[in-house]
Amino acid sequence: MLHNRIIQFLVLFISGLVFLSGIKWGFRLSDYVIPSLNDIITTAKNVYIPYSRDMLETIIIAIAGHMISICMACSIGIIGRLTHWIGDLIKAGAYHVQAYPVVAIAPIIFILFGDGLFPRLLITAMICYFPLLLTFVGIFTEPVENVEHFYKSTQMLNRILEIKIRAFEHLQKILTVIEGSATLAMVGTIVAEFLSAESGIGYRISIALSQSDMAKVLVALFMIGLSTALYLTFLEKIGSTIQKRLSKS
């Protein structure tokens, strides 16, 4: 599972490098615009240690924000199912708030809270929160007639049991959405660091762009892709373990 993810990432990354090289040679661009392979390797050797520290910080914030958004979305989804009018209000509010790009709201967050850890966590959680919320609300409001019918006939069905049944029957969908939102968490963290931060891999990318140093940007993108692949593999492993245990029980 892990090696498949890494191989897929390497294939995509190398394909991107080949595409950039084709543009470079096709339009006869200089190394200043698109660096050569030797320049990229040399830059990677020079910035590997500081970029690794920043990447570790970024992935920790991304994971923390992702976990916060999962807990919030699940909790609010359950509350929305237990009370119908709250569920309708949450769904309507989520659609309206999601219409505003987080990038547009981010400056307000930084003005209110500064450029520390909290605004980065908040932006990360916001970016992956709404897809998770809409999924949980949709799952918890979708009946599983063939299972719920038995409990209704025996008068054992209550709203808590109803939520458990629906979560179990749609477990694969829940795990898929959680894995998909992991990439959004990484994007949110990098966007927050890019806009206003003094550390993290997003901050490194913003500095490299201000210096027009494409080699540093490519090194940062390589680390981001590799870290995301590792995190997704970790989530897939947890998901498969949960499914195996539930199927046995």
C-alpha positions in Angstrom: 0.0 0.0 0.0 2.7 2.4 1.0 5.0 1.6 -1.9 2.1 2.0 -4.4 1.4 5.5 -3.1 5.0 6.5 -3.3 5.4 5.0 -6.8 2.3 6.9 -8.0 3.6 10.1 -6.5 7.1 9.6 -8.0 5.6 8.9 -11.4 3.5 12.1 -11.3 6.4 14.2 -10.0 8.8 12.9 -12.6 6.2 13.4 -15.3 5.9 17.0 -14.2 9.7 17.5 -14.3 9.8 16.0 -17.8 7.0 18.4 -18.9 8.8 21.4 -17.5 12.0 20.2 -19.2 10.1 19.9 -22.5 8.9 23.5 -22.1 12.4 24.7 -21.2 14.0 23.1 -24.3 11.1 23.8 -26.6 11.1 27.6 -25.8 14.8 27.7 -25.0 14.3 29.1 -21.6 17.2 29.7 -19.3 18.0 27.9 -16.0 16.8 31.1 -14.2 13.2 30.4 -15.4 13.2 26.6 -15.2 16.2 25.0 -13.4 18.1 22.1 -14.7 18.1 18.7 -12.9 21.6 19.4 -11.5 20.3 22.7 -10.1 17.4 21.0 -8.5 19.6 18.3 -6.9 22.1 20.9 -5.6 19.3 23.0 -4.1 17.8 19.9 -2.5 21.1 19.1 -0.8 21.4 22.7 0.5 17.9 23.1 1.8 17.0 19.6 2.8 17.4 20.0 6.6 15.6 23.3 7.1 12.8 22.3 4.6 12.4 19.0 6.4 11.9 20.8 9.7 9.3 23.1 8.1 7.6 20.2 6.4 7.3 18.3 9.7 5.7 21.4 11.3 3.3 21.7 8.3 2.2 18.1 8.4 1.6 18.2 12.2 -0.6 21.2 11.8 -2.4 19.7 8.8 -3.1 16.4 10.8 -4.3 18.4 13.8 -6.6 20.6 11.8 -7.9 17.5 9.9 -8.7 15.7 13.1 -10.5 18.8 14.5 -12.6 19.2 11.4 -13.6 15.5 11.5 -14.7 15.7 15.1 -16.6 19.0 14.5 -18.3 17.7 11.4 -19.3 14.4 13.0 -20.6 16.1 16.2 -22.6 18.7 14.3 -23.9 16.1 11.9 -25.2 14.0 14.8 -26.8 17.1 16.5 -28.4 18.0 13.2 -29.9 14.5 12.8 -31.2 14.5 16.4 -33.0 17.8 15.9 -34.6 18.3 12.4 -34.7 22.1 12.4 -31.1 22.3 13.5 -30.1 19.9 10.7 -31.8 22.0 8.1 -30.2 25.2 9.5 -26.8 23.5 9.5 -27.1 22.3 6.0 -28.3 25.7 4.7 -25.5 27.5 6.7 -22.8 25.2 5.4 -23.8 25.8 1.8 -23.8 29.5 2.2 -20.5 29.7 4.1 -18.9 27.4 1.6 -19.7 29.9 -1.1 -17.0 32.2 0.3 -13.5 31.2 -0.6 -11.4 30.6 2.5 -8.6 32.5 0.9 -10.8 35.6 0.9 -11.7 35.1 4.6 -8.1 34.3 5.6 -6.9 37.9 5.9 -9.8 38.6 8.3 -8.6 35.7 10.4 -5.0 36.9 10.4 -6.1 40.4 11.4 -8.1 39.1 14.3 -5.8 36.4 15.6 -2.3 37.3 14.3 -0.1 34.9 12.4 0.5 32.2 15.1 -0.6 28.6 15.4 -4.3 29.2 16.0 -5.2 30.9 12.7 -3.3 28.2 10.7 -5.2 25.5 12.5 -8.5 27.4 11.9 -7.9 27.8 8.2 -6.9 24.2 7.8 -10.0 23.0 9.7 -12.3 25.3 7.7 -11.1 24.2 4.3 -11.7 20.5 4.9 -14.6 21.0 7.4 -17.5 21.8 5.0 -17.2 18.7 2.7 -17.0 16.5 5.8 -20.0 18.2 7.4 -22.2 17.9 4.3 -21.2 14.2 4.0 -22.0 13.4 7.6 -25.3 15.3 7.4 -26.2 13.5 4.2 -25.3 10.0 5.6 -27.1 10.5 9.0 -30.3 11.7 7.2 -30.3 8.8 4.6 -32.4 5.9 5.8 -31.2 2.3 5.6 -34.7 0.8 5.1 -33.8 -2.9 5.0 -32.0 -2.7 8.4 -34.1 0.0 10.1 -37.4 -1.7 9.2 -36.6 -4.6 11.6 -35.9 -2.3 14.6 -39.0 -0.2 13.8 -41.2 -3.3 13.8 -39.8 -4.3 17.2 -40.1 -0.7 18.5 -36.4 -0.8 19.4 -35.3 2.0 17.0 -34.3 5.3 18.5 -32.3 8.1 17.0 -29.0 7.1 18.5 -29.3 3.5 17.1 -30.5 5.0 13.8 -27.2 7.0 13.6 -25.1 3.9 14.5 -26.8 1.9 11.8 -26.4 4.6 9.1 -22.8 5.2 10.0 -22.0 1.4 9.8 -23.8 1.0 6.5 -22.0 4.0 5.0 -18.6 3.4 6.6 -16.8 3.0 3.3 -18.2 6.4 2.1 -17.2 8.0 5.4 -13.6 6.6 5.2 -13.3 7.7 1.5 -14.4 11.3 2.4 -12.0 11.4 5.3 -9.1 10.3 3.1 -10.1 12.8 0.4 -10.3 15.7 2.9 -6.8 14.9 4.1 -5.4 16.6 0.9 -7.6 19.6 1.6 -6.1 19.8 5.1 -2.6 20.0 3.6 -3.8 22.6 1.1 -5.3 24.7 3.9 -2.2 24.6 6.0 0.1 25.6 3.1 -2.3 28.4 2.1 -2.3 29.7 5.7 1.5 29.6 5.8 1.8 31.2 2.4 -0.4 34.1 3.3 1.0 34.9 6.7 3.4 32.8 8.7 7.1 32.8 9.7 7.6 29.1 9.4 6.3 26.0 7.6 6.8 24.8 4.0 4.2 27.3 2.7 6.3 30.1 4.1 9.3 28.6 2.4 7.4 28.6 -0.9 6.4 32.2 -0.5 10.1 33.2 0.1 11.2 31.1 -2.9 8.7 32.8 -5.1 9.8 36.2 -4.0 13.3 35.2 -5.0 12.1 33.6 -8.3 13.8 30.4 -7.2 12.0 27.6 -9.0 14.4 25.0 -7.8 13.4 25.6 -4.1 9.7 25.6 -5.1 10.1 22.2 -6.8 12.0 20.8 -3.7 9.2 22.0 -1.5 6.5 20.5 -3.8 8.4 17.2 -3.7 8.3 17.2 0.1 4.7 18.1 0.2 3.7 15.3 -2.2 5.8 12.7 -0.3 4.3 13.8 3.1 0.8 13.7 1.7 1.3 10.3 0.3 2.5 9.0 3.6 -0.4 10.5 5.5 -3.0 9.1 3.0 -1.4 5.7 3.4 -1.7 6.0 7.1 -5.4 6.9 6.9 -6.0 4.0 4.4 -4.3 1.6 6.9 -6.5 2.8 9.7 -9.6 2.5 7.6 -8.9 -1.0 6.4 -8.1 -2.0 10.0 -11.4 -0.6 11.2 -13.3 -2.4 8.5 -11.7 -5.7 9.2 -12.5 -5.5 12.9 -16.1 -4.5 12.3 -16.6 -7.3 9.7 -15.2 -9.9 12.2 -17.5 -8.6 15.0 
